[in-house]
Amino acid sequence: MSTRSSAVTARLTPLAAMIGGVLAYGAANTAHAQAIVAPKVEIVGTTPVPGLDRPKDEIPSNVQSVRRETLRDTGSGGLPELLGSQLQSVNVNELQGNPFQADVNYRGFTASPLLGTPQGLSVYQDGVRINEPFGDVVNWDLIPRSAIASIDLIPGSNPLFGLNTLGGALAIRTKDGFRDAGTGIEAYTGSFGRHAVTAEHGGNNGELGWYFTGTHFKEDGWRDASPSEVNQFFGKISHRTARHELDLAVTHADSDLIGNGLTPESFYDQRKRSIFTTPDNTKNRMTMVSLNGGYWLDDVYKLSGTLYYRHNKVRTLNGDVNDEFTNLGDPEGVLNRTRSRQNGYGFSLQLAQILDDRQLAVGTTYDHSRTRFQQTEQEGNFNPDRSVNPTGPEEDPDPKLRGRTRTWSLFATGTWKPLPEATVSLSGRYNLSNVQTTDALDATSTLNSDYTYSKINPALGATYALTPAVTLYANVQQGNRAPSPIELGCSDPAQPCKLPNAMQSDPRLDQVVTRSVEVGLRGKAGPIRWNAAAFGAINRDDILFVASNTVGQGYFKNFGKTRRNGIELGLGGEYGSLMWNAGYTWVDATYRSSECIVSPENSAQDASCGADNIRVSSGDRIPGIAAHSFKLGIDWRATGWLTLGTDVVAHSGVYVRGNENNKHDSNGKTSGFTVANFTANADLGAGWSAFARVNNVFDRRYVTGGQLGENPFVGANHSFDSDTNNWQDETFYAPGAPRAGWVGLRYRFGG
């Protein structure tokens, strides 16, 4: 269905009035404009479109940034590991068992590569939103880490960052030949057969700049049958003059990942490297071309924009237990294959007025994507290593899902300084999204749909310097997320699907709307910097993937309300040759509505909900989100050429999926854990440097998440049991990696 034009006009009116006021206010004060002198302070982009930056001290939220030197690769496997060790309130769940396929949780919201996970964080690379259009997932392996110049984590449901910014936005900026001139190469090797080589070159002639980097990563993996390979390339050509900047960038990534996922408790107790079934393979191949530009119309007004095209091919191959197995002679397993092709393009345009005491901007964005998705099944039996040996033909794809999404947005933001000590910001964004799904094999299929969603999201924030060293801030914000094609394609409880391997029918889902608030203090006391914040967010019509009565299957549905409240504390500074930081976060993530959902393995079922159902009540904690987390980082410059460091990460236990009612009587919650890592960097002179990293120094045995499930592999040899009465209900765990170390060398040409 579609939104009527009159309704759209009515909803646009308030935002149009605000934009008009912004422009009128700016025009009335142009005569008083003064030349811009960039302050020598840390700045952060306040919209996805590059070109509107503000000092971090004037932003009414606890924005976090990853330091440039921290972004250097020191043997870590993927970007999630870096985010989990460096940023407050971020914890990582290794549910897929692969360093590039981890869930990144921030204040109870998640960015995950796994379809079916409720997505709540938006991720941008140079102003381009890189959440995949099919399910809003984030493929960490497609982000070129060696090309990253900075990372900013913006909290809350900031409407300026568009769809899916429910709990926060991750803004990534890449390098260029002006700020990153030079040539270098680095390589490392070590545990798990992991090795990587990265090369980069950048330069400029004053107006024309160039930057290129490439990385080859390969490992055997620490678990059985878990090899992975990632190849990334990034290139940028830049042009700079006094009035304009222009960047043409190409990102390409080709990965072959094994993510063997959760393993039953009985397997894990016997051998922590064990896996459940195999193969579990994902192949990504992505190319993105983007053009970013900015032009100063005069000393006050700046026009900025982004144009992009993104193409991604994804193939998965998963060996699973046959859901239809009932008796001896039935196929024991099945190979589930998916193939998807996603094409997206879009643009953004922003006009900003930048003065010493205020910044005003209006802009528009347009994003269009098409997805072709199909799945097949091939039945077979299990080999002794629990890999599936196909015995039947690969079935024809049914259905072939075609998805198309189009989103047009209009936004405005203004920041004023009514007093030298105070800053006030007001923002708004109108989102209009159209989501279409089509079954290419059946014109009468219930998959064929056409839904339109619209929403106006406001935000208000303020900062006030109580003293030159202490700042008080507060904000209230609203964001939304429209259902993706895969969620609409699997939303009928009468026809559940097995993600990502089947689409059925698609009753309409409502969009998710999040309202958030944050109040905090930050400041400095001599060499010590500190921050304290209280935050809260309420999701309405959260989209959850709910299990069905058919084992391994489920469907998407709207779930009343969920809430995430918390406290965030940070402390850091320098003392002589020591640099240190510490952070603590408490998150209370709970369901705020009552609902009956299927969980056959849960021991606390509710008969009033029906067979195999549990009742989730208001106040029950959301699985996978740690209530308490603590981080400590220390860098010690031992000598002029040697720096030693450690980072310690501690998280409390989490409820496992399937135990949403928090009442399962055995192993329904993981244990908390603490892991310490060690790093070393040595400047060897003449352009040479060496580095080393040791993860999990004390070889702690820990898990980061889990799920209730049924295990058909019983006995000492864990072989398939054809008697379904012998199948065991167990908790399946996501084990953390054991102790591991890597050493490497860097060389910078020219010293």
N, C-alpha and C positions, 0 to 999 in steps of 0.2 A: 504494500500500500504506500501512498505518498502523502506528505504533509501539504495541506492546502495553502495556496499562496497568501490568503488573508491571514492565516495563523502565523505564517513566517513573517509577514510584514509587521504584525502586532508584536512579535517577539524581538524583531530587529529595532523597533522604535526606541526603547530605552538605551540600547548600546549606541545607536546612531546619534542620539542626543548627547551622550557622553563624549563621543568622538568629536562632534561639532564643538562642544565646549572646550575640549583639549586644543583643537586647532585655533579657535577664536582666542583663547588665552595666550597661545604662543604668538599669534600674529600681533596682538595688542602690545606685546612686550619686546618685539624684535628690535625696536629702536634702542633699547637699553642693553642689547647684547654686547658682550665683551669677548675678546679673543680667548680661545680655549688654551689653558695651560694644564697639561695632564699632571695630576698629582702623583708624587712618587710613593704610591701606596698600592697594595694588592687590590686588583680589580677583578670583577666577575661579570660575565655576560648575564643580562637580566631577561633576555628573550632568546629563543632558539636562533633567530636571525643574527648573524655576527654584525657588530656595529653599534651596539648600545651596551656600554659597560658602566658599572658603578663601583665605587670603592666598597669593599666587603663590609666595612664598618657601618655603612649606610643601608645595608640590606636587612630587613626585619625578620631574619631567620638565621639559624645556625648553618650557614653554607660551609661545606668542607672542601678542601682542595688537596690533591696529591702533589707533592713537591716534584719538580722536574728530575732531580737526582734520584728520587725514589723510583721513578718509572724505568730506570735501567733494569735490564733483564739480568737477574742473578741466579738463574736456574729454576725459577718458579715455572709451573706448567702453564698457567693461563691467567687471564685478567681477574677472574673471581678470587683467586688466592690473594692477589695483591689488594683488592678492595677489602677482603675480609680481614687482612692484617693491619691496614692503614687507616680505615675510616671508622669513626664511632658509630655504634648502633647497627653495624653491618655484620651479619653472620652468614656463613655459607653451609648449605646442606649438600653433601656429595651423593645425592640419590642415584645418579647415573654411574657413579664410579669412574668418572673421567674428568680430568682437571679442566677441560674446556666445556663440560656439560653440567656444571654445578648450578644450583639455585642460589641466587643472591638475595638475601632478605634484609630489608632496611625498615626499621620501626614497624615491623609486622607486615610489610608489603613485599612482594616478590617480583623479580625479573628472572625468568627461567627459560631454557630451551625446550622444556618438556610440554607438549600439548596436554591440556587438561589442568595445568596449574593456573589458579587465578592470578592473572598478571596485574600488577599495580604500579609498576615503575616504567617511565618512558626513558629511552636512551637515544641520544643525539650524537651524530658525528658531523662536525662542521655545519650545524644547522639542519641536517637531514635526519629525520626520525628513522631509526633502523630497527624498530620492532617489526617483525615480519607480519605482513598483512593478513595471513591466513589464520593466525591464532594469537597475535600480539606477542609471540615468543621472541626471545633474544638469543641469537647464536653468537656466543662469545668467541668462537673460533674464526669468525669473519671480521673481527675488529683488529686492524694491524697494530699490535702493541708497540712495535719499534718506531712507528710513525707518530705516536701520541706525544704531544707537547704539554698538555695539561688535562686534568680531570676535575670537574666541579660537581659536587653532589648538592642539589638544591632540594630542601625538604618541603613536605606538604603538598597539597593539591593545587599547586600554582597553575592557574588557568592559562597563563601565557605559553606554557609548554604543551598545550594541546591535549589530545586524547590520550588516555591511559596514565596521565599524571595524577594518580590517586594518592600515592604516598611519597612521591618524589620524582626528580628527574636527574639523570646522569648526563652531563654535557661534556663531550670529548672534543678537544681541539687538536688538530694535527700540526706537524712541523712544516716549515717553509725554508727556502734558501736564504732568507734575510736574517732570521734569528737562529738558524741551525746550519750555518755554513761549515764546511769541513768534510773530511772523508774518514770513515772508520770501519772496522770489522771486528766482530767478536764471535767466540765459539765456546761452548762448554759441553761437558759430558759427565756421566756419573750413574747413579742408581737407576734401576728399572730399564737399563739400556737407553736412557734418555740422552739425546744429544741435539744440539741446535746450532745453527750458524746464521748470523745476521750481518748484513752489510748496508751502509748508508753513505750517501754523498749529497752534499748541498753546497750551493754557491750563488753568487749574484754579481752583476756588473754595475750595480747602482740603481737600475730600473728594472731589469729582468732577473728573476730569481728562479732557481730550480732545486728540487729536492726529490731523491729517490731512495727507497729502502726495500729490502726483501729479507724474508726469514724462512728458513727450512727447519722444521721441528719434527722429531720422530722419537718414539719410545715403544718399548715392549709392554709397558704397563706393569703395575705391581700385582695385579690379580691375574688369575689364569686366563689365557686366551684373550688378552686385552691390548693388542698393539694399536697405535694411532699415529697418524701423520698429518701435519698441517703445513701448508705452504701459503705464504702471504706476500703480496707486493703492493706498494703504494708509491705513487708518483704525483708531483705537483709542480706546475709551472705558474709563476707569479709575476705580476707586473705592478710596479709602484711608481706613483708620482706624488707631487704635493697635494693633489686633489682627489686621487682615486687609488684604489687597490683592487686587484683582480686575481683570482686563484682558480685554475683549472686543475682538478684532481681526479685521479683514477685509483680505485681500490679493487684489488682482485684477490680472492682467496679460494683455495682448493683443499678440502680436508677429507680425511677418511678416518672416522672415529669409531672406536668400540666402547660402548658404555654398557657394561653388563649389569648395572642396576643392583637391586636389593638381593640379599641372599638369606635363606632361612636360618633361624637361630641355631638349629641342629648342625647345619653346615658350618656356620661361623665358629661355633664352639670347638668343632673338630679341626678346622683349618680356615684361618681368617682370609686366605687368598682365594677361597672357593667361590664359585659362581653358581647360579641357579640353572639357567638354560642358555644355550648359545646357538646361533650367533645373535648379536645385538649391535648392528652396524648402521651408521648414519654417514652418508656422503653428501657434502655440501660443495657447491661450486657457484661462486657469486662474483659478479662484476658490477661496480657502481661508478658512474661518472657524475661529477658535480662541478658546478660553476658558481663561485661566490664572488660578489663584488660590492664595492661601496664607493660612492661619489659624493664629495662635498659640493653642494649647490652654492654655498657661500661659507662664511665663517661660523654659521649657526646650524644650518640645515644639512642633514646627511641622508642620502637615499641608499638603501642597502637591499640586496636581494640574493636569492639562491635558486638555482635550477638544477634538477638532478634526474637521472635515470638509473634504475637498479634492476638487475636480473639475477634470479637465484634458482638453481635446480637442486632439489633435495631428493635423495633416494634412501629408503630405510629397508632393512632386512632383519626380521626378528623371529627367532625360534621360540615358540611358546607351546604350552600344554593345550591340547585340543579341547575346547570348551564343550564339544559335543560327545566326548568320550563317555561311554556308559558300561561297555562290556568288553571282555577279551575278544580281540579280533578287530575292534574299532581302531582307527589310526590314533596313535598316542599323542602325536604332536602336529604342529602346523607351522609352516613358514609363511609369515605375513610380510608382504611387500607393499610399499607405497612409493609412488612417484608423484612429485609435485613440481610445477614450474610456475614461478611467481615473477611478474613484471610490474614494475611500478615507476611512476614518474610524477613530478610535481614542481611547484615553484612557491616562493615566498617573496614578499615585497614589503619594505618597511620605510617609512619616512619619519625621521627623528629630528627634533629640535633639542640641541645640547647647549645648555648655558651653565654658568657657574653654580647658580642656585636652583636649577630645575632641569629636568629632562622630560620631554614629551615625545610620544611615538604612537603612530597608528600603522596598521599593517594588515595584510591578508595572506592566506596560504591556501594552496589547493594540492590535494594528494589523490592520485588515482592508481588503483592496482587491479590486476587480473591474476587469478590463480586457477590452474588446472590441476586437479587432484584425482588420483585413481589408486585403487588397492586391489590386490589379488591374494588368494590363499592357495597353498600347496600342502596337502596332507602328507604325513610321513610318520616314522617311528624314531624313537630315541636310540642313539648310540650310547655306549658305556660312559662317554664323557658328557652326556646330556645334550649333545648337539642333535639337531633334527636331520634325519636321513630321509629325503623325499621319496615317497613311493607312488604318488599320483601326479597327474598333470597340474600345471598352474592354471587356475580357473580364470576365466575372462573377467575383466574388471566390471564390477556392478555395485554401485553406480560409478559414473564418471562425473565428479562434482566440478562445476565451474563456479567460481566466486568472483565477484567484482565489488569493490568498495570505492566510493568517491566521497571525499570530505572537503568541504569549503569552510574556511574560518575567517572571521574578521576580529581583530583585536586592537586594543588601545591601552596605553599605560602612561601614567604621569607621576613624576616624583618632584616634590617641592620641599624647600627648606624655609618654613615660616619663621624659624628662629635659627641662629647659628648652631644651636645645640640639637635641633630637631629636624627630622626628615619624615615626610608623609608620602605614601605611595598609594595610588588607586589604579586598579587594572580591571579589565573585563575582556571576555572572549565569547564570541558566538560561534558554535560548532553546528554544522549541518551535514549529516552523514547519511549516505544511501548505501545499503548493503543488499546485494542480489546474489541468490544462489540458483543454480540450474543443473539439472540432471541431463547430461548430453545424450544419454541413451533412451530417455523416456520423457516426452513432452508433457505427459500428464502426471509426472511424479510429484509427490508432496514436497520434494526438495525444491521445486521451483517456487521462488518467493522474491518479493521486492519490498523491503522495509526502509523507512526513512526515520531518522532520529535527529532531533534538534535540542539545543540547550544553550542558555546564556549563563556563563560562570563568572562571578565577580570575585575580587580580592581587595582587601584593605590592610595596610600595614603601616607601622610607624617605628622610628627609633628616637631615643632621647639620651643625650650624653649627660648623665648625672654629674659626672666629673670628667676631666680630660682623659681619665683612665678607665672609666666605667660607663657602659652603655646599656640602657634598658630597651627592649624591643618587644613587639607583639604583632601578630597578624591573624586574620581570619580569611579562609580561602575556600573555593569550591571547584571541583573538577569532575569530569565524567568520562566514561568509556562506553562506546557502542559495541554491541555483540559482534564478534568476528564471523566470517563465513563458516568456520568449522564448528563454532558454538551453535549457530543456527541450524547447521546440518546434522546436529546430534542433540536435539532438545526434546524428543518425544519419549516419555517414560514407557510407552507401550512398545516402542521399537528402539531399544538401547543399542549402543555401538561400542566397539572396542577400539579405543584410540591407539594409534591414529589410523586404524585399519578398516573402518566401516562408517559410512554415512547412511542415515535412514530418513527420517522426516523432520520437519522443522517448524513447530509452533513458534510463534513470536516470543522473543525474550525482550525484557525491558533493559534499557541502558543502566549502567552502574553510575551512581552519583555519590560523590564523597565530599563531605564538609569537614574541614580541619581547622585547628586553632593551635597556636604556639605562643608562649610567653617565656622570655628568657633574659638573662644578664650575661654580659661578657666584659672582660677587662684585662688589665695588666697591672702587676705589682712588681716593679723592678724588672728582673729578667723572666718573671713567671707570667704566663698568660693562662686565662681560665675562662670557662663558660659553664652555664647552668641553664637548663631549659625544661619546661613542662609542655607536653604536646598531647593532642587528642585528635582522633579522626573517626567519623561514623560513615560506614558504607551502607547505602540503601540499594536493595535489589542486587546484591553481590551475585556474580555468576560463578557457581560451583559445579564441579564434575562429581556427580553422585552415583554410587554403585547401584546396580540393579540386581534382580533375583538371579540373573544369569551370571555365572562366575566369570570374572574378568571383564564384565561389560558395565556400561552405565550411560548417563546422559547429562547434558547441561541443564541447569535450572536456576531461576532467580531464588535467592535465599534472603528474605526479610532484611534484617540488619546484622551487621558485624561492627565491632568497635575495637579500636586500638588506642590505648592511653599509655603514657609513659613519662619517664624522667631521664634526662641525659646530662651527664656531668663530665667535664673535661679539664685537664690540667697539664701544662707542659712548660718547658723552658730550657735554659742553658745554664750550666754551672762549670766554669772552666772549660775543660776539653770534653764535657759531657753534654749531649743533647738528649732530652727525654720527653715523653708524653704518656699520659694515662687517661683512660676513659671508662666510665661505667654507664650502663643503660639498663633500665627496668622497663619492660613492655608488658602490658596487660592486654592481650589480644583475645577477645571473647566473642562468642555468638550472642546476639541480643534478641533472637527470636526462637520460637519453638518449632521444631520440624522433625518429621519421621523420615529417616533415610535407611537404606539397606546396608547392613554390615553382618554377613552370615557368620563371620568368625568371632564376633564380639560376644563375650559371655554374659553381658548385661542387656539382653534384648527386651523389648517392650511389647507384650502381647497385644496391647491396644493399637499398636501401629501395624500389626500384621506379621506374618512369618518372616524371619531373618531380618527384622527391622529393629533399629534402636531409635530412641527419642533424644534428640538434641534439645537442650533447654537453655534459656537465657542465662548467661554466666558461665557456660562451659567453655573451656579454653580451646582455641583453634590449634590443630596439630601443626607441628613443624616449626613453631615460633618459640624461641628461648625467652623465658621471663627475665633472666639475668645474664648479662654479658660484661666482661671486663677485659681491657687490653692495656698492655704496657709495652712501650718501645724505648730502647736505649741505644744511642750511638756514642761510642767513645773513640776519640781521636788519640790513639795510643802514642803515636809519633807523628811527625810531619808527613809521613808517607803511608801510614797504616791506620785504618779505621775498622773497629770491631763493633758489631751490633747484635742485639737480640730483640725479638718480639715475642710476647707471651699473650696467648688468647685463651680465655676461659668462658665457657657457656654452661648454663644450667640445662638439665634434661628437657626434652620436648615430648609431648604426646604424639603417638604414632597415628598415621592415617587409618581410618577404620575405628578409631577410638574417640570419635568426635564427642561422645557423651562423657568421656573421661572416667568410665566406670568398668572397663575391662579388667578382670581380676588377676591377670598374669602378664607381665611384661608389656603393659600398654603404654609405658613411658620409658624413654631412654634415660640413661644416667648422665649426669653432668661430666665435663671433662676439662682438662687444662693441657695445653700443648705449647711447648717452647721451641722456638726456632733460632738459628744462629747464622750471622752473616759476617763476611770479612771482605774488605777491599784494600788493595795495596797498589800504590802508585810506584811503578818500577822505573820511571824516568824514560826519556827519549820517546814518549808517546805510548809506552807499554803500561798496562795495568793488569792485575790479576784479581779474581774474585772467587769466593766460595760461599756455599750455602748448605746448611744442615737443617732439615725439617724434622720435627718431632724428636728432638735431641734425646729425650729420655725413653723413647720407644713406647709411648703410652698406647694402650689398647682402648679404642673408643669408637663410638658410632655417632653419626650426625643426624640421623633420622630413621624412620621405619614405617612399616605398614603391616596390618594384619592380613594374613593370607592363608591359602591351603597348599600343603606340600604333598604331592603324589609320589615323591622319591623317598622311600623308606628303607630301613635296614642299614646294616653297617656299610654297605657299598653305595647307598643312596641310589638304588636302581628303581625304575618305574614300577609301581605296583598296580596291576590291572584290577584289583579289588578296591573299588572306591570307598568301601567301608574302612579301609586301613589308612586312608589319607589323613594327614594330621593338620589341625589348625595350629599355625605358628605365627610368631612375629618375625617379619622379614626386616633385616637391618641394612643400613648404608654404612659400611665400615670405613673408618678413617685410615689413611695411608700410614704404614710403619715408618720407622726412622730411615732417612734417605739423605744422600749428600751429592753435591755437584761442585766441580771446579772448572774455571774457565779463564780465558785470556781476552783482553781487548787491545787493539792497536789503533792509535789515532795518527794518521799521516800528518807529518809536519810537527809532531810533538804536542 
